[in-house]
Amino acid sequence: MLGESARGWPATLTSGTDPVVTLRPLAVSDAREWRETRQRNATWLVRWDATVPPGGDPRATSFRALVRRLRRAAAAGTTLPWAVDVDGRFAGQLTVNNIVRGSALFASAGYWVDQRHAGRGVIPRALAMAIDHCFTQVGLHRIEVCIRPENSNSLRVVEKLGLHEVGYAPRFLHIDGDWRDHRIYAITSEEVPRGLLARYESEQSQR
């Protein structure tokens, strides 16, 4: 049974019609599509993949082990590990992690998507749904997204959603084999009283 610290999970969220974007808990049954998607997008994704720094904890050795680790973290209330589906097919991941409660009520979000779905509004919509869920169901106050300065595609996501740049962190995360600088973007619940997805959809409809 999930405790108070794990409220808001598991959760499945859906939005849009063309395409239909769904967030659902990552499952062991995603293994084949996850591997195929990662292999097909290896060149597209490798520059942005987290790696293990010297002396760091080893990564999961299989997809099954990865899912089990994420499930334990979700049960503990520190992580929300979603698969991103587009029109019912696996297309990527979105994870809310480092959930802190107490006086902070804070978390970080990260994501990746199949290149063939890039530019279709998939990740902006998925991230907006995740942030709304964190504010309304998980009880968080602030969500942060940290992005390498060279990652123009990811920067466009937070720009489309209107997240504010709040800082710059030199050598912040170990990515693609080395410590990399990151730009830090954030949003708080007070900024989107009617929801981030609703704000995003309203702005898109006016373009």
N, C-alpha and C positions, 0 to 999 in steps of 0.2 A: 504493500500500500504506500502511495506517495505521501510524503509529509508536507507540512506547510511550506518548506523551502523549495518544493518542486511544483508549486501551484502554476497553473497555466500550461502544463505539459502532461501527456502528449496533446498535440494540437495539429489540425489540418485546416489550412486556409486556402481559399480560392478566389480569384478575381479575373475579370476580363472576359472577352469573347473571341478576339482575334489578335493574338492567341489567348487561350485559357492558361493562366499561370496558377500552379498549385504548389503550396508548401506542405509537405507531409514528413513525418518522422523517417529518417534514413533507416533502411532495413537490410538485413542480411540478404534478402532476395534481390536486392539491387546489384549484387556483385557483378553479374555478367555485363549489364548495361554500364555500370560504373567503370569497369575495366576498359570496355570498348570505347567509351567516351573519352577517358583519360588518354588512352593510346592514340586515338585519332587526333586529339588536341595537344599532344605532347609539346610540340614546338610553340604553340599558342600560349600554353600555361606555364612552362618551366621557369620563365623569368620571374614569375610571381609566386612560386611555390615556397612554402615554409620548409626550411631544412633544419637539421639538428646541429647546434653549435658544439664545439669541443667541450666535453664534459657534461653535455645535456642528456636528458633521459632518452633512451632509444625509442624510435617510432614503432607503431604497430607493424608487425611483420606480414599481416594479411588483411584483406578487407573485412573478414569476419572479426578479427581481433580489433580493428578500428571501430566497427559498429558496437562491439561489446564495451569498449572503453568509453565511447560517446554515450551509450545507454547508462553506464554507471554514473557518469558526470551529470546526465540529465536527471537521474533519480536523486542525486545529491543537490539538485537545484542550481548547478553552476554553469550548465550548458544547455542550449536548445539546438539540437542537430537536425536540420531539415534537408531533405532532398528537394530539388526544384524540378517540377514536371512542367512540360509545355505540351498542351493538347494531349495530356495523358501519357506522355513518354518522358523518361528520365533525361534531364538536360543539364544538371549541375548540382551544386550544394550551396546552402546558406547556413552559416552557423553563428548563433549568438553565444559568446563565451565570456569567461572571466566575470560571471555575474557576482556582484557584490551587493549585499543587503546592508543592514544597519543604517548608518547615517548617510550612505552614499547612494544606494539604489541605482546602480550603474552597471553597464555591460558594454562589451565590444562586439562588433559584427564584422564578419568576413564572408566572401562569396567567390564562386567561380562558375562559369557557364560555358557550354559548348559554343564554339565559335560560330557555328551556323545559325545560332539564335541571337548573336550579338547585333545590336542596333534595332531590335524589335521591341524594346521597352520591357523585356522580361525581368532583368535584375532590378531596375528602378521600381517596378511594381512589386516584385518579391520582397525587396528590402523595405518598402513602405508598409506592406502587410505585416512583416516581422516586427517593425518598430511599433506600429499600432498595437499589435498583440502584446508586446512587452510593456507598453504604457497602460493598457486597459485591463489585461488579464494577469500578467506576471507581476505588476505593481512596481515597475521600474520608473525612474525619473529621467535618466539621461542615457543615450546610446552614442557610442563613439565609433567612427570608422577611420582606420589608419591606412594610408595609401602611399605607395612609393611615388615620388615626383615624376618618374618616367611613365607611369601607368595611366596614359591618357584615357583609355576606355573606362577605367574605374573612376577616374576623376570626373568624367562626364556623368556618371551615375549620381554622385553626391551633388553635383551642380544642378542636375535636373530636379532633384528632390529638395533643393534649397537648404542643404545642411551648411552650416557656417564653418569656415576654417578657424580653428582655435589655437593651433600651435604647430610647431615643427620639432621633430624628435630625431636628432642625429644618431645614426647607428642603432636604431630602435629595435628591429627584429632581424632574426637570421633568415634571410631569403636567398634562394638560388646560390647557396654556398658561402655567403658572407653576411656581415652585419650591414644593414641597409637603412638609410635615412627614410623617414616617413613624414608626410603631411597629415595632420590630425583634424578631422571634421567631427562635429557633434551636433546633437539636437536634444532638446528637453521637451517634456510633455506640455509645458506652458505654451510652447511655440505652435502647437498643432491641436488646439482644443477640439476641433471637429475631425481630427485624424489626418495623418500624413497622406494616406492613399487618396482621401477625398480631395485634399489640396492639390495633389499631383494630377488627378484626373480632371479637376476643374481647369487647371492651367493648360493641360494638353488639349482640352476641348476648345480653348480660346485661340489656339494656334492655327 
